[in-house]
């Protein structure tokens, strides 16, 4: 399967807009195709609305943002895309017809993935050209923040297509969950549906309002579910002997008439109760207001979980590691050339970026802490080249900052294109001194300089130690090259 540089969206809507925002943020071009030309304004608005939350999700160095284009020509999209994500309405015959038509235009090595929440991949493969490349890639709203995507193959789906799709979704910061076999509704929606049926029963029978039922999740199990699923939580409930004791103690409850598997009839009275309850919960807030509130807390929760390397936080941490490694790889060519003595001596250009809007303070300038972040990102690229990477740190050795001196020469404003160029000023067995310059990309004007001193530390001993000889040798080469 081919490398994905352009994502084709077959249909837009809420899910298509989420796919677009996520892919663009992580450097993938997007061609959005919809037969309704009015959806262009909609998807551009959806991408713009998602940018604030996405920008706060991680401060790791990002690749250049992808470009968004729109077309009403589904065939043109299919010919241009390296990966197609289908998001058209949940009507089997409509999906079958459109997917078959698009498959005749898309090269056979282009994966076609359906966002369907319940239809079967085997049914969608009917009449397709190269049906082995079709699978279900079912995301969750908002797609740009929730990392889960369920991967479900059909009878004709190849294992290579599943693996290639998983690779692409991981690249854009998602957690691909491979479903073992096809079932209607896949995994997560079946679990959600069971909870939803019970909600409808309790509202219908005036046991509780929608707000009371939501509170029963928000203040209790919902907090646990952010990092541990129902099964692991119940395992904990069993005490030292875990799930076995839990099932023996609480298993008889399964015979009690607590739940009702069949959903109640959706009468107008029940619909009115559901609408009135959710409108009361919204308290006058618009859908966009509630979306921003949801996005804010989803970012905060994932950043907290990142510290514990669990759940969605583990996915975020893995994404950040890839972003840092990719940034170091982009700088590697110039570093290697300098170390080998090629070209003129001078500072190494290690980082290219644009000032993000959320980095701006009340004066309209980039806030102080972001200067340290950018100089730190440049240092990370340089140290990774020298061999100070995750493996080196896991061995109990690291370089710690002990002094930083920053001089501000001019101001950086939102969206300014900048770059960081760095020198190795001094090195010995236990010390490295670096100098950075932050420049405007347009005219090389100096925005700020920084000089930083790093000490090599044995993290197990908790004291300064001599660095690895190979690391020191590489840094010494760069000192000569950047003198």
C-alpha positions in Angstrom: 0.0 0.0 0.0 1.2 3.5 -0.8 2.4 6.2 1.6 -0.4 8.5 2.5 0.2 12.2 1.6 -3.3 13.1 0.5 -6.5 11.9 2.3 -9.6 11.8 0.2 -12.9 12.4 2.0 -16.0 10.8 0.3 -18.7 12.9 1.9 -18.2 15.6 4.6 -20.6 16.3 7.4 -19.6 16.2 11.1 -17.5 13.1 10.8 -15.8 14.2 7.6 -15.0 17.6 9.1 -13.4 15.8 12.1 -11.3 13.6 9.8 -10.2 16.7 7.8 -9.2 18.7 11.0 -7.1 15.8 12.4 -5.4 14.9 9.1 -4.5 18.6 8.2 -3.1 19.2 11.7 -0.6 16.3 11.3 0.6 17.3 7.9 -1.7 15.4 5.5 -3.3 17.2 2.6 -7.1 16.7 2.3 -9.4 16.6 -0.7 -13.0 16.8 0.5 -15.6 15.6 -2.0 -19.3 16.2 -1.6 -22.0 16.5 -4.2 -23.5 19.4 -2.3 -21.3 22.5 -3.1 -22.6 24.2 0.1 -20.6 21.7 2.2 -17.3 23.5 1.3 -18.1 26.4 3.6 -19.3 23.9 6.3 -16.2 21.8 6.3 -13.9 24.8 6.3 -15.8 26.2 9.3 -15.6 22.8 11.1 -11.8 22.7 10.6 -11.4 26.2 11.9 -13.6 25.4 14.9 -11.4 22.4 15.8 -8.0 24.2 15.4 -8.0 25.8 18.9 -8.4 22.5 20.7 -6.0 20.6 18.4 -3.4 23.3 18.9 -3.5 22.7 22.7 -3.5 18.9 22.5 0.3 18.7 22.1 3.2 21.2 21.9 5.5 18.7 20.2 6.9 20.1 17.0 4.4 19.5 14.1 5.0 19.0 10.4 3.8 21.8 8.1 0.0 21.8 8.1 -1.7 20.0 5.3 -3.7 21.8 2.6 -7.5 21.5 2.3 -9.3 21.5 -1.1 -12.9 20.8 -2.0 -14.6 19.4 -5.0 -18.0 18.1 -6.1 -16.3 15.7 -8.5 -16.0 12.4 -6.6 -14.0 10.9 -9.4 -11.4 13.6 -9.3 -11.0 13.1 -5.5 -10.6 9.3 -6.0 -7.8 9.8 -8.6 -5.9 12.2 -6.4 -6.2 10.5 -3.0 -3.7 8.0 -1.4 -6.3 6.9 1.1 -10.1 7.4 1.0 -12.3 7.8 4.0 -16.0 7.4 3.3 -18.5 9.4 5.4 -21.8 9.4 3.4 -25.2 8.7 5.1 -25.8 5.4 6.7 -27.8 3.9 3.8 -26.5 0.5 2.6 -27.6 0.8 -1.0 -26.3 4.4 -1.3 -22.9 3.4 0.2 -22.7 0.4 -2.1 -23.4 2.4 -5.2 -21.1 5.3 -4.4 -18.2 3.1 -3.2 -18.4 0.9 -6.2 -18.3 4.0 -8.5 -15.4 5.5 -6.7 -13.4 2.2 -6.6 -13.4 2.3 -10.4 -11.5 5.6 -10.3 -9.1 5.0 -7.4 -5.9 3.0 -8.1 -6.0 -0.5 -6.7 -3.4 0.3 -4.0 -5.6 3.0 -2.5 -7.3 1.8 0.7 -11.0 2.7 1.0 -12.2 2.9 4.6 -15.8 3.5 5.7 -16.7 5.5 8.8 -19.9 3.5 9.1 -21.1 3.0 12.7 -22.9 -0.2 12.1 -22.9 -1.6 8.5 -20.8 -4.6 7.6 -17.7 -4.3 5.5 -18.6 -7.5 3.6 -21.9 -5.8 2.5 -20.0 -2.7 1.4 -17.6 -4.7 -0.7 -20.3 -5.7 -3.2 -19.4 -4.6 -6.7 -16.1 -3.0 -5.7 -13.0 -3.0 -7.9 -10.3 -4.5 -5.7 -12.6 -5.3 -2.8 -9.7 -6.5 -0.7 -8.7 -2.9 0.0 -12.0 -2.0 1.7 -12.5 -2.0 5.4 -14.5 -0.2 8.1 -12.5 2.5 10.0 -15.2 3.7 12.5 -14.2 6.8 14.5 -15.8 8.6 17.3 -17.0 12.3 17.5 -15.0 14.5 17.8 -12.7 12.6 15.4 -10.0 15.3 15.8 -9.6 14.6 19.5 -10.9 11.1 20.3 -8.2 8.7 19.2 -10.2 5.5 18.9 -10.9 4.0 15.5 -12.4 0.5 15.1 -10.9 -1.4 12.2 -13.2 -4.1 10.8 -12.4 -6.2 7.7 -14.9 -7.9 5.5 -14.8 -11.4 4.0 -12.6 -10.1 1.2 -10.4 -7.6 3.1 -6.7 -8.4 3.0 -4.6 -8.4 6.1 -2.3 -6.0 4.3 -5.1 -3.5 4.0 -5.8 -3.7 7.7 -2.2 -3.2 8.6 -1.7 -0.3 6.2 -4.8 1.4 7.6 -3.6 0.9 11.1 -0.3 2.5 10.2 -2.0 5.5 8.7 -4.3 6.1 11.6 -1.5 5.7 14.1 0.5 8.3 12.0 -2.3 10.9 12.6 -2.4 10.2 16.4 -5.2 7.6 16.6 -5.5 4.3 18.5 -6.6 1.6 15.9 -8.6 -1.2 17.5 -8.7 -4.3 15.3 -12.1 -6.0 15.7 -11.7 -9.8 15.4 -14.7 -10.4 13.3 -17.7 -8.6 11.8 -20.7 -8.0 14.1 -23.4 -5.4 13.5 -22.5 -2.2 15.3 -18.9 -3.3 15.8 -17.8 -3.1 19.5 -18.2 0.3 21.1 -21.6 1.2 19.6 -23.0 -2.1 20.9 -21.9 -1.2 24.4 -23.2 2.4 24.1 -26.5 1.1 22.7 -27.1 -1.1 25.8 -26.6 1.9 28.0 -28.8 4.0 25.7 -31.7 1.5 25.9 -31.7 1.6 29.7 -31.7 5.4 29.6 -34.8 5.4 27.4 -36.6 3.0 29.7 -35.9 5.0 32.8 -36.9 8.3 31.2 -40.0 6.7 29.7 -41.0 5.3 33.2 -40.2 8.6 34.9 -37.5 7.0 37.0 -35.1 9.8 36.2 -34.5 12.8 34.0 -31.8 12.9 31.3 -29.8 15.3 33.5 -30.0 12.9 36.5 -28.9 10.0 34.4 -26.0 12.0 32.9 -25.0 13.0 36.4 -24.9 9.3 37.4 -22.2 8.8 34.7 -20.3 12.2 35.0 -19.6 12.0 38.7 -19.0 8.3 38.9 -18.1 5.6 36.3 -17.4 8.2 33.6 -14.3 9.4 35.5 -13.1 5.8 35.8 -13.8 5.0 32.1 -11.4 7.7 30.9 -8.5 5.4 31.8 -9.9 2.0 32.7 -12.6 0.0 31.0 -15.5 -1.7 32.7 -13.7 -5.1 32.9 -10.6 -3.8 34.6 -12.6 -1.7 37.0 -14.7 -4.8 37.9 -11.5 -6.7 38.3 -10.4 -4.1 40.9 -13.8 -4.5 42.6 -13.0 -8.1 43.4 -10.2 -7.2 45.7 -7.0 -9.3 45.9 -8.5 -12.2 44.0 -9.8 -9.8 41.3 -12.5 -10.7 38.7 -13.0 -14.3 40.0 -14.2 -13.0 43.4 -16.2 -10.2 41.8 -18.1 -12.6 39.6 -18.8 -15.0 42.4 -20.0 -12.3 44.7 -22.0 -10.2 42.2 -22.8 -12.8 39.5 -26.2 -13.7 41.1 -27.3 -10.1 40.5 -27.3 -10.9 36.8 -30.5 -12.9 37.5 -32.2 -10.0 39.0 -34.6 -7.9 36.9 -32.4 -4.7 36.9 -32.1 -4.2 33.2 -34.4 -4.5 30.1 -32.7 -5.5 26.9 -35.5 -4.4 24.6 -35.8 -0.7 23.9 -39.1 1.0 24.7 -41.3 2.2 21.9 -40.3 5.7 20.9 -43.6 7.5 21.5 -44.0 11.2 21.0 -44.3 11.5 24.8 -40.9 9.8 25.3 -39.3 12.0 22.6 -40.7 15.1 24.3 -39.2 14.0 27.6 -35.8 13.4 26.0 -35.8 16.7 24.2 -37.0 18.7 27.2 -34.4 17.1 29.4 -31.4 17.7 27.2 -32.5 21.3 26.5 -32.6 21.9 30.2 -29.1 20.4 30.5 -27.8 22.7 27.7 -29.0 25.7 29.7 -29.2 28.0 26.7 -25.8 27.1 25.3 -25.5 26.6 21.6 -24.2 23.5 20.0 -20.9 25.3 19.1 -20.6 26.5 22.7 -21.0 22.9 24.0 -18.6 21.6 21.4 -15.9 24.0 22.6 -16.6 23.0 26.2 -16.3 19.3 25.3 -13.1 19.9 23.3 -11.5 21.8 26.2 -12.1 19.0 28.8 -11.1 16.3 26.3 -7.7 18.0 25.8 -7.3 18.4 29.5 -8.1 14.8 30.3 -5.8 13.4 27.6 -2.9 15.6 28.9 -3.5 14.4 32.5 -3.6 10.7 31.3 -0.4 11.4 29.3 1.5 11.8 32.5 0.4 8.3 33.6 0.9 6.8 30.1 -2.5 5.2 30.2 -5.5 5.1 27.9 -5.8 8.0 25.4 -2.8 9.6 27.2 -0.6 6.7 26.1 -1.7 7.3 22.5 -0.9 11.0 22.9 2.5 10.2 24.3 3.3 7.9 21.5 2.3 10.5 19.0 4.5 13.1 20.6 7.5 10.8 20.5 6.9 10.3 16.8 6.6 14.0 16.2 9.9 14.7 18.1 11.6 12.0 16.1 10.2 13.3 12.8 11.4 16.8 13.7 14.9 15.4 14.5 14.9 13.5 11.2 14.0 16.6 9.2 17.1 18.4 10.7 19.4 15.3 10.4 20.5 15.9 6.8 21.8 19.4 7.6 23.5 18.2 10.8 25.2 15.3 9.1 26.5 17.5 6.3 27.9 19.9 8.8 29.5 17.2 10.9 31.1 15.7 7.7 32.6 19.1 6.9 30.4 19.9 4.0 29.4 23.5 3.3 30.2 26.7 5.1 30.7 26.7 8.9 27.9 28.3 10.9 24.9 27.6 13.0 22.7 24.6 12.2 19.1 25.2 11.2 17.3 22.8 13.3 13.6 23.9 13.5 11.1 25.6 11.2 7.8 26.7 12.6 5.0 29.2 12.5 3.8 31.0 15.7 0.6 29.3 16.9 -2.3 31.7 17.9 -2.5 30.2 21.4 1.2 31.2 22.1 0.2 34.9 22.0 0.0 37.0 25.1 -2.2 40.0 25.9 0.2 42.3 24.1 -0.2 40.3 20.8 3.4 38.9 21.1 4.7 35.3 21.6 4.7 34.7 25.4 8.0 34.1 27.2 7.6 30.4 27.9 7.3 29.6 24.2 10.8 30.9 23.5 12.2 28.2 25.9 10.0 25.6 24.3 11.3 26.4 20.8 14.9 26.5 21.9 14.3 23.2 23.7 12.8 21.6 20.6 15.9 22.6 18.6 18.1 21.1 21.3 16.1 17.9 21.2 16.8 17.5 17.5 20.5 18.1 18.0 20.9 15.8 21.0 18.9 13.0 19.2 21.5 13.2 16.4 24.3 12.9 18.9 22.6 9.8 20.4 20.8 11.2 23.4 17.5 9.6 22.7 14.9 7.5 24.5 17.1 4.5 24.6 20.0 6.6 26.0 17.7 8.0 28.7 16.4 4.5 29.6 20.0 3.5 30.2 20.0 6.0 33.1 21.8 8.9 31.4 20.6 12.3 30.4 21.6 15.9 29.7 19.9 18.4 32.1 19.6 22.1 31.6 21.2 24.1 34.5 21.4 27.6 33.0 19.4 29.5 30.3 20.0 33.1 29.2 17.5 34.6 26.7 17.9 38.0 25.0 14.8 39.4 23.1 15.7 41.3 20.0 12.3 41.8 18.3 8.8 40.6 18.7 7.1 37.5 17.2 3.4 37.6 16.4 0.8 35.1 15.5 1.5 33.1 12.3 5.0 34.5 11.9 7.2 32.0 10.1 10.4 31.4 12.2 13.4 29.1 12.4 15.9 28.2 15.0 19.7 28.0 14.2 22.0 26.6 16.8 25.7 26.2 17.6 27.7 24.0 20.0 29.9 26.5 21.8 31.7 24.3 24.3 31.9 20.6 25.3 33.8 18.4 27.8 33.1 15.1 29.5 30.3 16.5 31.6 29.1 19.8 30.0 27.6 21.1 26.8 27.0 24.8 26.1 24.7 25.7 23.2 23.8 29.0 21.6 20.5 29.4 19.7 19.2 32.1 17.4 15.5 32.5 16.6 15.0 34.2 13.3 12.2 35.5 11.0 12.1 33.1 8.1 11.2 35.9 5.6 14.3 38.1 6.1 16.5 36.2 8.7 15.9 39.0 11.2 17.0 38.0 14.7 14.0 37.7 17.1 15.9 36.2 20.1 19.0 34.5 21.2 19.6 31.9 24.0 22.6 30.4 25.6 22.1 27.2 27.6 24.4 25.1 29.7 23.7 21.3 30.1 25.2 18.9 32.5 25.4 15.2 31.9 23.8 13.3 34.7 23.5 9.7 35.8 19.8 9.5 36.7 20.3 6.4 38.8 23.1 7.9 40.9 21.5 11.3 40.9 24.7 13.1 40.2 26.8 14.5 37.3 28.7 11.9 35.3 30.8 11.5 32.1 28.8 11.2 28.9 29.1 8.3 26.5 32.2 8.6 24.3 30.2 8.4 21.0 27.9 11.1 22.1 30.8 13.4 23.0 32.5 12.7 19.7 29.4 13.7 17.7 28.9 16.8 19.7 32.6 17.7 19.3 32.3 17.4 15.5 29.3 19.8 15.7 31.3 22.2 17.8 34.0 22.3 15.0 31.3 22.6 12.3 29.5 25.5 14.0 32.4 27.4 15.3 
